[in-house]
Amino acid sequence: MKKEFDKKTLEKETDFWNKIKDNLKKGSGKVCRK
């Protein structure tokens, strides 16, 4: 049960960071914080 949860959480974290990296590349280092 815990492993399943950890795996899903990890996938969300990875997706989140990938989006941030993409935004950094597109925005020349400018990131909008919400």
Secondary structure, DSSP 4 states (H G I P E B T S, - for coil): -HHHHHHHHHHHHHHHHHHHHHHHHHTTT-----
